[in-house]
Amino acid sequence: MCLQLFMLDFLHANIHRMLSPDLLRQVIKGTFKSHLVEWVCNYLLTKNDE
């Protein structure tokens, strides 16, 4: 009797395929939404004060 994981028949149970989009989302969120938006806001505030 050979034990098989019940997830072998599930097409979307591959943990590597499930994590890839989340890692890409974190990079985009960290780079563009956090860093770039903060930089632009600081730039606009300094230019407005001059």
Secondary structure, DSSP 8 states (H G I E B T S, - for coil): -----GGGG-TT--HHHHHHHHHHHHHHIIIIIIIIHHHHHHHHHHHHH-
